């Protein structure tokens, strides 16, 4: 027998050590399907303490609960989902820090929140090749060159405003009035609030509708001056692009001045919810809502699993409200894309999830929204929604689906 001895030198040991380290690190890189235990990581930004936390908290709860619900059902092909989240307080710099942190932790998809931060992150999202859904429905996120990894599940803010104006024109005519109405858009003083203005103005002008827009000062305890400007303009329909708390102030001021008799108020997505009914009480009676997601007060099959899950947790869907539904189903769409990527047999990565999402055609949300469709040329999930009205203290459906572009 021949005995072979190998002299192990210090440089060789160092080489082996670093080779082992690099091999271990390669298993944690983005694009290698998540953590060492096989969990699939999704990042998330929440506003739990900032100026939009009144609607941000239930939305975040919906995102989290869908992950827990799906994990209780076995995850994706037996692999658990891991949601890595942080409260950024509606501060863009904090959002950028948390995004970078979660990317370094190996997330392959991301759930965002606000318009300012989502738009600010577009370049990083594009460079990192991370599919990104957000609670912002700004049309700037539909630019396939600037934002090729951003996907909108909800009807865009511009489409919401256009649909509301289209409905207002028909409502005006149905009331037997001549000519066309005058529309005012009151909005949050931020990129979120300003997002639909240009498209709404263009659509109104093309249809002979006089249009104006006014910011709602942050933290205002009364909005009498803004209502006075709408009255001076002669506004018949008032669209509102804001969250619940300031809109409650607006509606109470309008009711005290009797303006609810001469003006028709229409909330877009983020003020059309149950919290506004709680905060403004009787001042919401008769209010209209342009709502991309169906509220619990109008039961649809897509509410049933949520309701069962919450019942087990000692809560109800009525308590959680429409923005919880919104978060749950946004996460459901993202996870459906991840599941398609897993089943495709490709390496699980941001790129493979993006490609999988782009095959989604008429994804059924069971009545919560119109069916969701994405393609390689468009990440605009839908362009339709229904109108609702507050009757007897509850949101009730008053229209079929209306398209932004008939």
C-alpha positions as CSV (number, residue, x, y, z in Angstrom):
1,X,0.0,0.0,0.0
2,X,1.3,3.4,-0.9
3,X,0.8,6.1,1.7
4,X,0.4,9.7,0.5
5,X,0.8,12.6,2.8
6,X,-0.3,16.1,1.9
7,X,1.4,18.9,3.7
8,X,-1.3,21.5,4.5
9,X,0.1,25.0,4.4
10,X,-1.3,28.1,5.9
11,X,-2.3,29.7,2.6
12,X,-4.2,26.5,1.6
13,X,-6.1,26.6,4.9
14,X,-7.0,30.3,4.2
15,X,-8.2,29.3,0.7
16,X,-10.4,26.6,2.0
17,X,-11.8,28.8,4.7
18,X,-12.8,31.6,2.4
19,X,-14.2,29.1,-0.2
20,X,-16.5,27.7,2.5
21,X,-17.6,31.2,3.5
22,X,-18.4,32.1,-0.1
23,X,-20.3,28.9,-0.6
24,X,-22.4,29.6,2.5
25,X,-23.1,33.1,1.4
26,X,-24.2,32.0,-2.0
27,X,-27.2,30.3,-0.4
28,X,-28.4,33.6,1.0
29,X,-28.1,35.8,-2.1
30,X,-31.2,37.4,-3.6
31,X,-32.5,35.2,-6.3
32,X,-31.8,32.0,-4.4
33,X,-35.3,31.7,-3.0
34,X,-35.0,33.1,0.5
35,X,-33.5,32.0,3.8
36,X,-31.5,28.9,4.7
37,X,-34.6,27.3,6.2
38,X,-36.4,27.6,2.9
39,X,-38.7,30.5,3.9
40,X,-39.6,32.8,1.0
41,X,-39.0,36.4,2.1
42,X,-41.2,39.4,1.2
43,X,-40.4,42.9,2.4
44,X,-42.9,45.5,3.5
45,X,-43.1,49.2,4.5
46,X,-45.9,50.2,6.8
47,X,-47.2,53.6,8.1
48,X,-48.2,52.7,11.6
49,X,-47.3,56.0,13.3
50,X,-47.3,58.7,10.5
51,X,-49.9,61.0,9.0
52,X,-51.6,58.2,7.0
53,X,-51.5,55.6,9.8
54,X,-55.3,55.8,10.2
55,X,-55.7,53.8,7.0
56,X,-52.1,52.4,7.0
57,X,-52.6,50.2,10.1
58,X,-55.6,48.1,8.8
59,X,-53.9,47.8,5.4
60,X,-50.7,46.5,7.1
61,X,-52.8,44.1,9.2
62,X,-54.3,42.7,6.0
63,X,-50.9,42.1,4.4
64,X,-49.6,40.4,7.6
65,X,-52.7,38.2,8.1
66,X,-52.7,36.9,4.6
67,X,-49.2,35.6,5.1
68,X,-50.2,34.0,8.4
69,X,-53.3,32.5,6.8
70,X,-51.3,31.1,3.8
71,X,-48.6,29.7,6.1
72,X,-51.3,27.9,8.1
73,X,-52.4,26.3,4.9
74,X,-48.8,25.1,4.2
75,X,-47.3,28.1,2.5
76,X,-46.2,27.6,-1.1
77,X,-45.4,23.9,-1.9
78,X,-44.6,23.4,1.7
79,X,-42.4,26.4,2.0
80,X,-43.3,29.2,4.5
81,X,-43.6,32.8,3.7
82,X,-41.6,35.3,5.9
83,X,-42.8,38.9,5.9
84,X,-40.0,41.3,6.9
85,X,-41.6,44.7,7.7
86,X,-40.9,48.0,9.3
87,X,-42.8,51.2,10.3
88,X,-41.4,54.1,8.3
89,X,-43.8,56.7,9.7
90,X,-44.5,58.1,6.1
91,X,-40.9,59.4,5.9
92,X,-39.2,58.9,2.6
93,X,-35.6,58.7,4.0
94,X,-36.7,56.0,6.5
95,X,-38.5,54.1,3.7
96,X,-35.2,54.0,1.7
97,X,-33.3,52.7,4.7
98,X,-35.8,50.0,5.5
99,X,-36.0,49.0,1.8
100,X,-32.2,48.6,1.6
101,X,-32.2,46.6,4.9
102,X,-34.8,44.2,3.7
103,X,-33.1,43.8,0.3
104,X,-29.9,42.8,2.1
105,X,-31.9,40.3,4.1
106,X,-32.8,38.5,0.9
107,X,-36.4,39.5,0.0
108,X,-37.5,38.6,-3.5
109,X,-40.7,40.8,-3.5
110,X,-41.8,43.9,-1.8
111,X,-45.0,45.5,-0.5
112,X,-44.8,49.3,-0.2
113,X,-47.1,52.1,1.0
114,X,-47.0,55.8,0.1
115,X,-46.7,57.6,-3.2
116,X,-43.7,59.8,-2.3
117,X,-41.6,56.9,-1.1
118,X,-42.7,54.4,-3.8
119,X,-41.8,56.9,-6.5
120,X,-38.5,57.7,-4.8
121,X,-37.6,54.0,-4.7
122,X,-38.3,53.4,-8.4
123,X,-34.7,53.4,-9.5
124,X,-33.6,51.1,-6.7
125,X,-36.5,48.7,-7.4
126,X,-35.5,48.7,-11.1
127,X,-31.8,48.1,-10.3
128,X,-32.6,45.4,-7.8
129,X,-35.2,43.7,-10.0
130,X,-37.7,43.4,-7.1
131,X,-41.4,43.1,-7.9
132,X,-43.0,45.9,-5.9
133,X,-46.7,46.4,-5.1
134,X,-47.8,49.5,-3.2
135,X,-50.8,51.1,-1.6
136,X,-50.0,54.0,-3.9
137,X,-51.9,54.0,-7.2
138,X,-50.0,56.8,-8.9
139,X,-49.9,56.6,-12.7
140,X,-46.2,57.4,-12.5
141,X,-45.7,53.8,-11.3
142,X,-47.1,52.6,-14.6
143,X,-44.2,53.9,-16.7
144,X,-42.8,50.6,-18.0
145,X,-39.4,52.3,-18.6
146,X,-39.0,54.0,-15.3
147,X,-40.9,51.5,-13.1
148,X,-40.7,48.0,-14.9
149,X,-41.0,46.2,-11.5
150,X,-43.9,48.1,-10.1
151,X,-47.4,46.6,-10.2
152,X,-50.7,48.3,-9.4
153,X,-53.5,46.1,-8.0
154,X,-55.9,48.9,-7.3
155,X,-57.4,51.3,-9.9
156,X,-55.0,54.2,-10.4
157,X,-55.7,57.5,-8.7
158,X,-56.1,59.1,-12.1
159,X,-58.6,56.4,-13.2
160,X,-60.5,56.8,-9.9
161,X,-60.8,60.6,-10.5
162,X,-61.8,60.1,-14.2
163,X,-64.4,57.5,-13.3
164,X,-65.8,59.8,-10.6
165,X,-66.1,62.7,-13.0
166,X,-67.6,60.4,-15.7
167,X,-70.2,59.3,-13.1
168,X,-70.8,63.0,-12.0
169,X,-71.6,64.0,-15.6
170,X,-74.2,61.2,-15.9
171,X,-75.6,61.9,-12.4
172,X,-75.9,65.6,-13.4
173,X,-77.8,64.8,-16.5
174,X,-80.0,62.2,-14.7
175,X,-81.0,64.9,-12.3
176,X,-82.5,66.9,-15.2
177,X,-79.9,69.7,-15.1
178,X,-78.7,71.4,-18.2
179,X,-75.1,71.9,-19.3
180,X,-72.2,70.2,-17.4
181,X,-71.3,70.3,-13.7
182,X,-68.3,72.0,-12.1
183,X,-65.9,69.7,-10.3
184,X,-63.4,70.6,-7.5
185,X,-60.7,68.2,-6.3
186,X,-59.6,68.7,-2.7
187,X,-56.5,66.8,-1.9
188,X,-53.8,65.8,0.6
189,X,-50.9,68.3,0.2
190,X,-48.3,65.7,-1.0
191,X,-47.4,63.7,-4.1
192,X,-50.2,61.3,-3.1
193,X,-52.8,64.1,-3.1
194,X,-51.5,65.7,-6.3
195,X,-51.2,62.5,-8.3
196,X,-54.6,62.5,-10.1
197,X,-54.8,66.3,-10.7
198,X,-53.4,66.6,-14.2
199,X,-55.3,63.6,-15.6
200,X,-58.5,64.7,-13.9
201,X,-58.2,68.2,-15.2
202,X,-57.5,67.0,-18.8
203,X,-60.5,64.6,-18.7
204,X,-62.8,67.3,-17.3
205,X,-61.6,69.8,-20.0
206,X,-62.2,67.4,-22.8
207,X,-65.7,66.9,-21.6
208,X,-66.6,70.6,-21.1
209,X,-66.5,70.3,-17.3
210,X,-65.1,73.2,-15.3
211,X,-62.4,72.0,-12.9
212,X,-60.3,73.3,-10.0
213,X,-58.1,71.7,-7.3
214,X,-57.2,72.8,-3.8
215,X,-54.8,71.4,-1.2
216,X,-56.1,70.6,2.3
217,X,-53.5,71.9,4.8
218,X,-52.0,69.1,7.0
219,X,-53.2,69.1,10.6
220,X,-56.0,71.6,9.9
221,X,-58.7,71.7,12.6
222,X,-61.2,73.4,10.3
223,X,-61.5,73.7,6.5
224,X,-64.1,76.4,6.2
225,X,-61.8,78.6,4.0
226,X,-61.3,75.7,1.5
227,X,-65.1,75.1,1.3
228,X,-65.6,78.8,0.8
229,X,-63.3,78.7,-2.2
230,X,-65.2,75.7,-3.7
231,X,-68.5,77.6,-3.2
232,X,-67.0,80.7,-4.9
233,X,-65.9,78.5,-7.8
234,X,-69.5,77.2,-8.0
235,X,-68.5,73.6,-7.5
236,X,-71.3,71.0,-7.7
237,X,-69.2,67.9,-7.2
238,X,-66.3,67.7,-4.7
239,X,-63.8,64.9,-5.2
240,X,-61.6,64.1,-2.2
241,X,-58.1,62.6,-2.5
242,X,-57.1,62.2,1.2
243,X,-57.3,59.9,4.2
244,X,-60.1,59.7,6.8
245,X,-59.1,62.1,9.6
246,X,-58.9,65.4,7.6
247,X,-61.9,64.4,5.5
248,X,-64.0,64.0,8.7
249,X,-63.2,67.6,9.5
250,X,-64.2,68.7,5.9
251,X,-67.5,66.9,6.0
252,X,-68.5,68.2,9.4
253,X,-67.7,71.8,8.3
254,X,-69.7,71.3,5.1
255,X,-72.7,69.9,7.1
256,X,-72.6,72.8,9.6
257,X,-72.7,75.3,6.7
258,X,-75.4,73.4,4.8
259,X,-73.2,72.8,1.8
260,X,-74.1,69.2,1.7
261,X,-77.4,70.3,0.1
262,X,-75.7,72.0,-2.9
263,X,-72.5,70.0,-3.2
264,X,-72.1,66.3,-3.9
265,X,-69.0,64.9,-2.1
266,X,-67.2,61.9,-3.6
267,X,-64.3,60.2,-1.7
268,X,-61.6,58.4,-3.7
269,X,-60.0,55.2,-2.3
270,X,-58.3,56.3,0.9
271,X,-61.1,58.3,2.5
272,X,-63.8,55.9,1.4
273,X,-63.8,53.5,4.3
274,X,-65.4,52.6,7.6
275,X,-63.1,54.8,9.7
276,X,-64.5,57.9,8.1
277,X,-68.0,56.8,9.1
278,X,-66.9,56.5,12.6
279,X,-65.1,59.8,12.7
280,X,-67.7,62.0,10.9
281,X,-70.9,60.2,11.9
282,X,-74.1,61.7,10.4
283,X,-72.0,64.1,8.3
284,X,-71.2,61.1,6.0
285,X,-74.8,60.2,5.2
286,X,-75.3,60.5,1.5
287,X,-71.5,60.6,0.8
288,X,-70.3,58.8,-2.3
289,X,-67.2,56.7,-2.6
290,X,-65.2,55.7,-5.6
291,X,-63.9,52.4,-4.2
292,X,-61.7,49.9,-6.1
293,X,-62.2,47.3,-3.4
294,X,-65.5,46.0,-2.2
295,X,-66.3,46.9,1.5
296,X,-67.5,44.3,4.0
297,X,-70.9,45.9,4.1
298,X,-71.5,44.5,0.6
299,X,-70.6,40.8,1.0
300,X,-68.9,39.0,-1.9
301,X,-67.2,35.5,-2.0
302,X,-63.8,37.2,-1.7
303,X,-64.6,38.2,1.9
304,X,-65.3,34.7,3.2
305,X,-61.8,33.4,3.9
306,X,-60.9,36.7,5.6
307,X,-64.0,36.6,7.8
308,X,-63.3,33.0,8.9
309,X,-59.6,33.8,9.7
310,X,-60.6,36.9,11.7
311,X,-63.3,35.0,13.6
312,X,-60.6,32.5,14.8
313,X,-58.5,35.5,16.0
314,X,-61.5,36.9,17.9
315,X,-62.2,39.7,15.5
316,X,-64.6,40.4,12.5
317,X,-64.2,41.7,9.0
318,X,-66.7,44.5,9.9
319,X,-64.3,45.7,12.6
320,X,-61.3,45.6,10.2
321,X,-62.9,47.3,7.3
322,X,-62.3,47.7,3.6
323,X,-58.6,48.8,3.9
324,X,-57.8,45.5,5.6
325,X,-59.5,43.8,2.6
326,X,-57.3,45.9,0.4
327,X,-54.1,44.8,2.1
328,X,-55.1,41.1,2.2
329,X,-55.9,40.9,-1.5
330,X,-52.9,42.9,-2.6
331,X,-50.8,40.3,-0.8
332,X,-52.8,37.5,-2.4
333,X,-52.0,38.8,-5.8
334,X,-48.3,39.0,-5.0
335,X,-48.2,35.5,-3.5
336,X,-50.0,34.1,-6.5
337,X,-47.2,35.5,-8.7
338,X,-44.6,33.9,-6.4
339,X,-46.5,30.6,-6.5
340,X,-46.5,30.7,-10.3
341,X,-42.7,31.4,-10.3
342,X,-42.1,28.4,-8.0
343,X,-44.2,26.1,-10.2
344,X,-42.4,27.3,-13.4
345,X,-39.3,25.5,-12.2
346,X,-37.1,28.6,-12.7
347,X,-34.8,29.8,-9.9
348,X,-37.0,31.8,-7.5
349,X,-35.9,35.4,-7.8
350,X,-37.4,38.9,-8.3
351,X,-37.0,38.5,-12.1
352,X,-38.8,35.1,-12.2
353,X,-41.6,36.5,-10.0
354,X,-42.0,39.5,-12.3
355,X,-42.2,37.2,-15.3
356,X,-44.8,35.1,-13.5
357,X,-46.9,38.1,-12.6
358,X,-46.9,39.2,-16.2
359,X,-48.7,36.0,-17.2
360,X,-51.6,36.9,-14.8
361,X,-54.8,37.2,-16.9
362,X,-58.2,37.9,-15.3
363,X,-57.0,36.8,-11.8
364,X,-60.2,36.3,-9.8
365,X,-60.5,38.2,-6.6
366,X,-64.0,36.7,-6.1
367,X,-65.8,40.0,-6.4
368,X,-63.5,42.2,-4.3
369,X,-62.2,43.9,-7.5
370,X,-62.5,43.5,-11.2
371,X,-60.3,40.6,-12.4
372,X,-56.6,41.6,-12.3
373,X,-54.5,41.4,-15.5
374,X,-50.8,42.1,-16.0
375,X,-48.7,41.7,-19.1
376,X,-45.1,42.4,-20.2
377,X,-46.3,45.7,-21.6
378,X,-48.6,46.9,-18.8
379,X,-48.7,46.5,-15.1
380,X,-52.0,48.3,-14.8
381,X,-54.0,45.7,-13.0
382,X,-57.4,47.1,-13.8
383,X,-59.1,50.3,-15.0
384,X,-62.6,49.9,-13.5
385,X,-64.4,50.2,-10.2
386,X,-67.9,50.7,-8.8
387,X,-69.5,53.7,-6.9
388,X,-70.8,53.3,-3.4
389,X,-72.9,55.5,-1.1
390,X,-73.3,55.9,2.6
391,X,-76.9,54.9,3.5
392,X,-78.0,54.3,7.0
393,X,-74.4,54.6,8.2
394,X,-73.1,51.9,5.8
395,X,-71.4,51.8,2.4
396,X,-73.8,50.4,-0.2
397,X,-73.2,49.7,-3.9
398,X,-75.0,52.1,-6.3
399,X,-73.4,51.3,-9.6
400,X,-72.0,48.5,-11.8
401,X,-68.3,48.6,-12.8
402,X,-67.4,51.8,-14.6
403,X,-64.3,51.9,-16.9
404,X,-62.0,54.9,-17.0
405,X,-61.8,54.5,-20.8
406,X,-65.1,53.1,-22.3
